[in-house]
């Protein structure tokens, strides 16, 4: 029988609950971990980290890493990632940072430009990983 486990990600889950966002940062189910699109939330303060696209990308990838680790997985087990971005012109800058987090055998990936978010940030990343 299929199982579903909600994963609490320290700092991130609390920030989402405070903002009354109806989602789970990560779900573990049937050998996979599904990480929701995570914005550049500073897990220490619960606030959106304001900064240039490089700073935001680092924070987002650190949040994804924390979500995966909370679920017992890791970045090297990611099979699919989706980068959601406010401006396609950030492609090269994001790739420079992203490559540092996925230096070998990077996952399949989509890079999608979005119109806007309800808060002021430029990037969020979601992924699917092996548990």
JOPE-V361132 format. One line per field, one symbol per residue. psi: psi as a letter, one per 20 degrees, with the letter a starting at -180 (. if undefined). Layout:
# JOPE-V361132
psi = ???
This chain:
# JOPE-V361132
psi = qqqpppppopggggggghjlomrphqpppljqpopropampoihhjqpoparhggggggghhgggggghhjjarhijphpqoppqipiiigggghggghhhmhpmqrqqqoppqgrrirnriqqprrprq.
